[in-house]
Amino acid sequence: MGHLHILKLCVGIDSVDHLRQSRAAQSPSGGHTPTRHVTRMWPKREAEILSGGSLYWVIKGVVQARQTILRFDEIIGADGIRRCAIIMDPEIIETAPTPRRAFQGWRYLKGEDAPVDLPKSRASDDDLPADLATALADIGLR
């Protein structure tokens, strides 16, 4: 049985390159320190995720990348509400494009349902337009 992962929409991001640029801009070391994403809900299955799980990013309706989850930190906002900061390895690993419908918040993703990583040699490939990547993934060609 594979690891348990988190699936999350990557709002406001157009491509994996855009995600990399955004993450590097948020990092004090230009993308070499762990990154974080703050969410309202704390995962009840935390231990299963921390045993090797990743956050899989849905970009423009297609799972396209993942980041290994390192830990969860508690954040108390100015409003006094407890939130969960998902702390991730800064490396963004591209995955086989897999279409995914929109949803609110995040979802658990079983290891056996997670898209496979693309070989590092494919990292320099040009990004396909999201609609074309989705169409190819739908018919199993990408």
Residue pairs with C-beta under 8 A, 6 or more apart in sequence:
1 111
1 112
2 110
2 111
2 112
2 114
3 48
3 49
3 51
3 52
3 53
3 54
3 111
3 114
4 45
4 48
4 49
4 51
4 53
4 108
4 109
4 110
4 111
5 49
5 53
5 54
5 55
5 56
5 66
5 69
5 108
5 109
5 110
5 111
5 114
6 43
6 49
6 53
6 54
6 55
6 56
6 69
6 86
6 106
6 107
6 108
6 109
7 55
7 56
7 58
7 63
7 100
7 106
7 107
7 108
7 109
8 37
8 39
8 55
8 56
8 57
8 58
8 105
8 106
8 107
9 57
9 58
9 102
9 103
10 19
10 57
10 58
10 59
13 19
13 22
13 57
13 59
14 59
14 60
14 130
15 59
15 60
15 64
15 127
16 59
16 64
16 65
16 92
16 94
16 127
17 127
19 57
19 59
19 65
19 92
20 31
20 92
23 31
23 35
23 90
23 92
24 30
24 31
26 35
27 33
27 35
27 90
31 90
32 90
33 90
34 70
34 87
34 88
34 89
34 90
35 67
35 87
35 88
35 90
36 73
36 85
36 86
36 87
36 88
37 55
37 85
37 86
37 88
38 75
38 83
38 84
38 85
38 86
39 83
39 84
39 86
39 105
39 106
40 81
40 83
40 84
40 105
41 84
41 105
41 106
42 72
42 82
42 84
43 49
43 72
43 84
43 108
45 108
46 72
49 69
50 69
50 71
50 72
52 68
53 68
53 69
54 66
54 67
54 68
54 69
54 88
54 93
54 114
55 66
55 67
55 69
55 86
55 88
55 106
56 63
56 65
56 66
56 95
56 109
56 114
56 115
57 63
57 64
57 65
57 66
57 67
58 64
58 100
58 102
59 65
59 130
60 130
61 99
61 100
61 101
61 102
61 130
61 134
62 97
62 98
62 99
62 100
62 130
62 133
62 134
62 137
63 95
63 97
63 98
63 99
63 100
63 115
64 94
64 95
64 97
64 133
65 92
65 93
65 94
65 95
66 92
66 93
66 95
66 114
66 117
67 88
67 89
67 90
67 91
67 92
67 93
68 88
68 89
68 91
68 93
69 86
69 87
69 88
69 89
70 87
70 88
70 89
71 87
72 84
72 85
72 86
72 87
73 84
73 85
73 87
74 82
74 83
74 84
74 85
75 82
75 83
75 84
75 85
76 82
76 83
77 83
93 117
93 118
94 117
94 118
94 122
94 123
95 114
95 115
95 116
95 117
95 118
96 115
96 116
96 117
96 118
96 137
96 142
97 115
97 128
97 133
97 134
97 136
97 137
97 142
98 115
98 137
99 134
99 137
99 138
127 133
128 136
128 142
133 142
136 142
